[in-house]
Amino acid sequence: MTRIDFHTNIPDKLTYACRLARKAYSAGGKLVLLAEDATQASALNEALWRISETDFLPHVMAGDPLAAQTPIIVTDSDEAELPHGDMLVNLTRRAPANVDRFQRVFEIISTDEDDAAAGRKRYVAYKQQSYPLTHFVAGKS
């Protein structure tokens, strides 16, 4: 069953997603980064290029001819044809379609109250569906 990890109190979702992508890629994982919209997907694409001067994170937008060979996919559509089913990083305020196709889902929740409220609703919905859930609060030990 899909494991769902909630990461809350995140001040900058794009930077956090890039760090998760770097960690997953370093461990040999493949992941999909689901953005709220095309603007956020574009910003995420740019942020992945600038994560650091020494790291290269191979990534493409969903639908790119190289997507099947690329470990990190960026998309703003949860209905897109996706070549990977390892991990999904959800930056949206909605529950992604087809959550079950991923082994692990990271729900990234910012410090914004509307984003947090949407995250709480998703948490309750996932819990009602009996998904195994974990919760990590950034900035707290």
Secondary structure as the mmCIF struct_conf table of DSSP 4:
data_model
#
loop_
_struct_conf.conf_type_id
_struct_conf.id
_struct_conf.beg_label_comp_id
_struct_conf.beg_label_asym_id
_struct_conf.beg_label_seq_id
_struct_conf.end_label_comp_id
_struct_conf.end_label_asym_id
_struct_conf.end_label_seq_id
STRN STRN1 ARG A 3 ILE A 10
BEND BEND1 PRO A 11 PRO A 11
HELX_RH_AL_P HELX_RH_AL_P1 LYS A 13 SER A 26
TURN_TY1_P TURN_TY1_P1 ALA A 27 GLY A 28
STRN STRN2 LEU A 31 LEU A 34
BEND BEND2 GLU A 36 ASP A 37
HELX_RH_AL_P HELX_RH_AL_P2 ALA A 38 TRP A 49
TURN_TY1_P TURN_TY1_P2 ARG A 50 ARG A 50
BEND BEND3 ILE A 51 ILE A 51
BEND BEND4 GLU A 53 THR A 54
STRN STRN3 HIS A 59 MET A 61
TURN_TY1_P TURN_TY1_P3 ALA A 62 GLY A 63
TURN_TY1_P TURN_TY1_P4 PRO A 65 LEU A 66
HELX_RH_3T_P HELX_RH_3T_P1 ALA A 67 GLN A 69
BEND BEND5 PRO A 71 PRO A 71
STRN STRN4 ILE A 72 THR A 75
BEND BEND6 ASP A 76 ASP A 76
TURN_TY1_P TURN_TY1_P5 ASP A 78 GLU A 79
BEND BEND7 ALA A 80 ALA A 80
BEND BEND8 PRO A 83 PRO A 83
BEND BEND9 ASP A 86 ASP A 86
STRN STRN5 MET A 87 ASN A 90
BEND BEND10 THR A 92 ARG A 94
HELX_LH_PP_P HELX_LH_PP_P1 ALA A 95 PRO A 96
TURN_TY1_P TURN_TY1_P6 ALA A 97 ASN A 98
HELX_RH_3T_P HELX_RH_3T_P2 VAL A 99 ARG A 101
BEND BEND11 PHE A 102 GLN A 103
STRN STRN6 ARG A 104 SER A 110
BEND BEND12 THR A 111 THR A 111
HELX_RH_AL_P HELX_RH_AL_P3 GLU A 113 GLN A 128
TURN_TY1_P TURN_TY1_P7 GLN A 129 SER A 130
STRN STRN7 LEU A 133 VAL A 137
TURN_TY1_P TURN_TY1_P8 ALA A 138 GLY A 139
#
